[in-house]
Amino acid sequence: MKNVVFSYRKSRFFVTVFDGFYKNDLRANLAEAMLRNTPSSLNKSALTSPAKALALVVSLGCFLGPLFQCGQSLAASPIETPPWSWRKGSFGISSTTEYFTSNANFGPMRGEFSRLAGDNSLTDFNTWVRGRYAFWPKFSMYSGFGVSQVRAVDQVNEKTNSGLTEAYLGGHFTVWRKWLLMVAEIEAGMPLDAGGPLVNFSKTQTTPLIADGAYYARAILHMRRNLGPAYLFGYVGTHIPSEGLAKRLLYGVYGEFPIGDFLMAGGGIDGHEVLINDELTAAERNVTNVSANAGSQRYRSFDPAILRARGWIGFKPGKTVEIRAGYMQALTGLRDANGSAFTLNVVFSSIPKRTFRTRPSGDRISAPGNTREFRLDSETADPEVIAPGNDFEPQRGDDLNETERLFD
């Protein structure tokens, strides 16, 4: 399972894709291209460079997207930085909270924005919770849900709506661990509010939208480069929603550095651009925005694009807990809500202990990262886990403390 990857013949794939643009039948041609160029036997050597890993993620996003074009109506879960290494059997729990406010929209010209009519405004309080489990050293899965409360104020009414927004399932797998760490992510979600199987959606509804209300597929490639105690990280990917909404290119670039033993600070930029245009018109989308969300283009907007800046400070009260509080500000965009947000992210991750059986005959067990010869006790040690190339990479504390903890 850990060696399963997709490969394809690039020339035939992209010829079919561009032919889809010409015939206005892109989704069908993308699926045809993936099926035609994916071999029956999947091999480990197919993924041997960062470029191929990026091509894999983009093609998977294009392939999975049509599976969720169900005619139903979800703003995707937040993109969380994945664990860069983990052990089989480890688990984690995380939560992300965002308090967003806006009283303006970006217009059809990039960077141009205008205030909502009168004193209209929109406030959005979101929380997402997810749990993760590592089935193998290079593969883990997660699932979670979101909940939101939206307050829309226009010249006549002050309206609120709250409830579950979406449920989602995803997974991470390691694709590259050399000079650059690369982890791929695949996620699928379904709406739990208006537009989903539980709540009907109406274009002229007056109840505020708390999410896009669309099924979606998402494929992302996360990357990290260590620079001494600090590191750079980011992602690129695709987001494919249903309901005719625009298909998007996702991106983000960040940096983080430690401050002493318990604090860290970081920041960067992220955003999205349109890959495939909305199937409806701007006027049709604006009908819902005006009637439900006081004119804000926070959800279900027409061909939105945005660039945001983020900054945060973090605290590590223990080796398995990290807390980050931050601030986000929209910088520029197209047909999207112009606003700011306060964010809070809490992550707990377990680190299973290893147990070894020593013998007086002189058997040796090396410390993590030591490549000198060693012998394993097959009854109590998993060769896949302890192998130096797949070993857990300590991310909290120094190597000496980590080694001493492992042998407790």
C-alpha positions in Angstrom: 0.0 0.0 0.0 2.8 2.4 0.9 4.3 2.1 -2.6 1.0 2.9 -4.5 1.4 5.9 -6.8 -0.1 7.0 -10.1 1.9 7.6 -13.2 0.9 8.6 -16.7 2.4 9.5 -20.1 2.4 13.3 -19.9 2.2 14.1 -23.6 -1.0 12.1 -24.2 -2.6 13.4 -20.9 -2.1 17.1 -21.8 -3.2 16.6 -25.4 -6.5 15.2 -24.2 -6.9 18.0 -21.6 -6.4 20.8 -24.1 -8.7 19.0 -26.5 -11.3 19.2 -23.7 -10.9 23.0 -23.5 -11.6 23.2 -27.2 -14.7 21.1 -27.1 -16.1 22.6 -23.9 -16.1 19.2 -22.3 -13.1 19.4 -20.0 -14.4 17.2 -17.1 -15.1 14.3 -19.4 -11.8 14.6 -21.2 -9.9 14.8 -17.9 -11.4 11.6 -16.6 -10.8 9.9 -20.0 -7.1 11.1 -20.0 -6.5 9.7 -16.5 -8.1 6.4 -17.2 -6.3 6.0 -20.5 -2.9 6.8 -19.2 -2.9 5.1 -15.8 -1.2 1.7 -16.0 -2.8 -1.4 -14.6 0.2 -2.1 -12.4 1.3 0.8 -10.2 5.0 1.0 -9.4 7.2 2.7 -6.9 9.7 4.1 -9.4 7.0 6.3 -11.0 7.5 9.1 -8.5 11.2 10.0 -8.5 11.3 13.8 -8.5 9.5 16.8 -7.0 8.2 17.7 -10.5 6.5 14.3 -10.9 5.0 14.6 -7.4 3.5 17.9 -8.4 2.1 16.5 -11.6 0.6 13.6 -9.6 -1.2 15.9 -7.2 -2.6 18.2 -10.0 -3.7 15.2 -12.0 -5.4 13.5 -9.0 -7.3 16.7 -8.3 -8.5 16.8 -11.9 -9.4 13.1 -11.8 -11.3 13.2 -8.5 -13.2 16.4 -9.3 -15.7 15.0 -11.7 -16.6 12.3 -9.1 -18.1 15.1 -6.9 -20.0 16.9 -9.6 -23.3 15.7 -8.1 -25.5 18.7 -8.6 -25.6 19.1 -4.8 -24.4 21.9 -2.9 -19.2 23.4 1.2 -16.5 25.7 1.9 -13.6 23.3 2.3 -11.9 22.7 5.6 -8.8 24.8 6.3 -5.5 23.7 4.8 -3.5 22.5 7.8 0.2 21.9 7.7 0.6 18.1 7.8 2.9 16.2 10.2 6.2 15.9 8.2 6.9 12.5 9.7 5.0 10.1 11.9 5.1 6.5 13.3 2.7 3.7 12.7 -0.1 3.8 15.3 0.3 7.4 16.2 -2.7 9.7 16.3 -3.5 13.3 16.6 -6.4 15.8 17.2 -6.5 19.3 16.0 -8.9 22.3 15.9 -8.8 25.5 13.9 -11.0 28.5 14.8 -11.4 31.6 12.7 -13.3 34.9 13.5 -13.8 36.7 10.2 -15.3 40.1 9.6 -16.0 42.0 6.4 -17.9 45.1 5.2 -16.5 45.2 1.6 -16.1 43.1 -1.6 -13.3 43.1 -4.1 -14.6 44.1 -7.5 -14.1 42.8 -11.1 -10.8 44.6 -11.4 -8.0 43.1 -9.3 -7.4 45.1 -6.1 -10.4 47.3 -6.5 -12.9 47.0 -3.7 -16.1 48.8 -2.5 -18.0 48.8 0.7 -21.2 46.9 1.1 -24.4 49.0 0.6 -25.2 51.2 3.6 -23.6 49.8 6.8 -24.0 46.2 5.7 -21.5 43.8 7.2 -20.9 40.1 7.7 -19.3 38.2 10.6 -18.3 34.6 10.3 -17.2 32.4 13.3 -15.9 29.1 12.1 -14.4 26.0 14.0 -13.1 22.8 12.4 -12.1 19.7 14.3 -10.2 16.7 12.9 -8.7 13.5 14.1 -5.8 11.7 12.5 -4.4 8.1 12.6 -1.2 6.8 11.0 -1.7 3.4 9.4 1.9 3.2 8.1 5.1 5.3 8.6 4.4 7.0 5.2 0.6 7.2 5.2 -2.0 8.6 7.6 -5.7 9.5 7.3 -7.9 12.0 9.0 -11.6 13.0 9.2 -13.4 15.9 10.7 -16.3 18.4 10.6 -16.9 22.1 10.7 -19.4 24.3 12.5 -20.1 27.9 11.9 -22.2 30.9 13.0 -22.8 33.7 10.5 -24.3 37.1 11.3 -25.4 39.3 8.3 -26.5 42.9 8.9 -28.2 44.9 6.1 -30.2 48.1 6.1 -33.4 46.3 7.2 -32.5 43.2 9.1 -29.9 41.6 11.4 -29.9 37.8 10.6 -27.9 34.9 12.1 -27.6 31.3 11.2 -25.5 28.5 12.7 -24.9 24.8 12.3 -22.7 22.1 10.9 -21.0 23.2 7.7 -19.3 20.1 6.3 -17.8 16.7 7.0 -14.6 15.6 5.3 -12.2 12.7 4.9 -8.6 12.9 3.7 -5.2 11.4 3.8 -1.5 12.3 3.6 1.3 10.2 2.2 5.0 11.0 1.9 6.3 11.3 -1.6 9.8 12.8 -1.2 12.3 13.0 1.7 15.6 14.4 0.4 16.7 18.0 0.2 13.0 18.9 0.2 10.2 17.2 2.3 7.1 16.6 0.2 3.8 15.3 1.5 0.7 14.8 -0.7 -2.8 15.3 0.5 -6.1 14.2 -0.9 -9.4 15.3 0.7 -13.1 14.9 -0.1 -16.0 16.7 1.6 -19.8 16.9 1.7 -22.0 19.8 2.8 -24.1 19.5 6.0 -25.9 22.9 5.6 -27.9 24.4 2.7 -27.2 22.5 -0.5 -26.3 19.2 1.1 -28.5 16.1 1.6 -29.8 17.5 5.0 -30.9 21.1 4.1 -32.3 22.4 0.9 -30.8 25.4 -0.9 -32.7 28.2 -2.6 -31.1 30.9 -4.8 -33.4 33.5 -3.2 -33.1 32.3 0.4 -32.9 34.9 3.1 -31.2 32.7 5.7 -27.5 33.5 5.8 -25.2 31.0 4.1 -22.6 29.5 6.5 -20.6 27.7 3.8 -20.5 27.2 0.0 -22.8 24.2 0.3 -21.0 22.1 -2.3 -19.4 18.7 -2.5 -15.7 19.0 -3.3 -12.5 17.2 -4.0 -9.1 18.7 -3.1 -5.5 17.6 -3.9 -2.5 19.4 -2.4 1.2 19.0 -2.4 2.9 20.3 0.8 6.6 21.1 0.8 9.1 22.0 3.5 12.8 23.1 3.4 14.7 23.3 6.7 17.0 26.3 7.1 18.8 25.6 10.4 16.4 26.1 13.3 13.9 27.9 11.0 12.1 26.4 8.0 10.1 27.4 4.9 7.0 25.6 3.9 4.1 25.9 1.6 1.7 24.1 -0.8 0.1 24.1 -4.2 -3.0 22.3 -5.2 -6.5 22.3 -6.7 -10.0 22.6 -5.3 -12.9 21.1 -7.4 -16.4 22.0 -6.0 -19.8 21.0 -7.3 -22.8 23.3 -7.9 -21.0 24.8 -11.0 -18.7 26.9 -8.8 -15.3 27.9 -10.2 -12.5 25.4 -9.9 -9.5 26.9 -8.2 -5.7 26.8 -7.9 -4.6 26.9 -4.3 -1.2 28.1 -3.1 0.6 29.3 0.1 4.2 30.2 1.2 5.2 30.6 4.8 8.1 30.7 7.2 8.5 29.9 10.9 11.3 30.2 13.4 11.7 29.3 17.1 11.9 31.9 19.9 13.6 30.1 22.8 12.5 26.7 23.8 8.7 27.2 24.0 7.8 29.9 21.5 7.8 30.3 17.7 6.6 32.9 15.2 5.8 32.8 11.6 3.9 34.2 8.7 3.4 34.2 4.9 0.9 34.6 2.1 -1.8 32.3 0.6 -4.7 32.5 -1.7 -6.5 31.0 -4.7 -7.0 31.7 -8.4 -9.6 30.5 -10.9 -8.6 27.5 -13.1 -12.0 26.9 -14.7 -14.8 29.5 -14.7 -18.1 29.4 -12.9 -20.9 27.7 -14.9 -23.4 30.5 -13.8 -23.2 34.2 -14.3 -22.2 36.9 -11.8 -25.8 38.2 -11.7 -27.1 34.7 -10.7 -24.6 34.4 -7.9 -25.2 37.9 -6.6 -28.9 37.2 -6.2 -28.1 34.8 -3.3 -25.3 37.0 -1.9 -27.7 40.0 -1.6 -30.7 38.1 -0.2 -28.8 35.8 2.2 -25.5 37.5 3.2 -26.1 41.2 3.0 -24.3 41.4 -0.3 -21.1 39.9 1.0 -19.3 37.6 -1.5 -17.9 35.4 1.3 -19.7 32.3 -0.1 -20.9 31.1 -3.5 -19.2 34.0 -5.3 -18.6 34.2 -9.0 -15.0 33.4 -10.1 -13.4 34.5 -6.9 -9.7 35.1 -6.4 -7.8 36.4 -3.4 -4.4 37.0 -1.9 -4.1 37.0 1.9 -1.3 37.7 4.4 -1.0 35.8 7.7 1.1 36.1 10.8 1.1 34.1 14.0 2.9 33.4 17.3 3.0 29.9 18.8 3.5 28.2 22.1 4.7 24.7 22.9 3.6 23.8 26.4 4.8 20.2 25.9 6.4 17.9 23.4 3.0 16.8 21.9 1.0 20.1 22.0 1.3 23.2 19.8 -0.9 26.3 20.0 -0.8 29.1 17.4 -2.7 32.4 17.5 -2.7 34.6 14.4 -4.2 37.3 12.3 -5.2 37.3 8.6 -5.7 40.2 6.3 -7.0 40.1 2.7 -4.6 42.1 0.4 -6.1 42.0 -3.0 -8.6 39.9 -5.0 -11.4 39.5 -7.5 -15.1 39.2 -6.6 -14.4 37.9 -3.0 -15.0 39.3 0.4 -12.4 41.8 1.6 -11.9 41.3 5.3 -9.7 40.2 8.2 -9.7 37.4 10.7 -8.3 36.2 14.0 -7.3 32.6 14.1 -6.4 29.9 16.7 -5.0 26.5 15.9 -4.4 23.8 18.6 -2.7 20.5 17.7 -2.1 17.4 19.9 -0.1 14.5 18.5 0.9 11.3 20.2 4.3 9.7 20.0 4.1 5.9 20.6 7.0 4.5 22.6 9.2 1.7 21.3 10.0 -1.3 23.3 13.2 -3.3 22.8 14.5 -6.5 24.4 18.2 -6.4 25.2 20.3 -9.5 25.6 23.5 -10.0 27.6 25.1 -11.5 24.5 26.0 -8.1 23.2 23.3 -7.3 20.8 23.4 -3.6 19.9 20.6 -1.2 19.1 21.5 2.1 17.6 19.9 5.5 18.5 17.5 7.2 16.0 19.4 8.4 13.0 22.5 6.3 13.7 23.4 4.4 10.5 26.0 2.1 12.1 25.3 -1.6 12.0 22.6 -2.8 14.4 20.5 -5.9 15.1 16.8 -6.0 15.5 14.6 -8.1 17.7 11.9 -9.2 15.3 9.3 -9.9 18.0 9.3 -6.4 19.5 10.7 -4.1 16.7 9.1 -3.2 13.4 11.9 -3.0 10.8 9.9 -0.6 8.7 9.6 1.9 11.6 13.2 1.7 12.9 14.9 1.8 9.5 17.0 5.0 9.5 15.4 6.2 6.3 11.9 6.0 7.7 12.6 6.9 11.3 10.6 9.5 13.2 12.2 12.9 12.8 12.1 14.7 16.2 10.4 18.1 15.7 10.2 19.2 19.4 13.2 19.3 21.6 16.8 18.3 20.7 17.9 14.9 19.5 19.4 13.9 22.8 16.2 14.4 24.7 14.3 12.5 22.0 16.7 9.6 22.2 16.5 9.4 26.0 12.7 9.5 25.9 12.6 6.6 23.4 14.6 4.4 25.6 12.6 5.1 28.8 
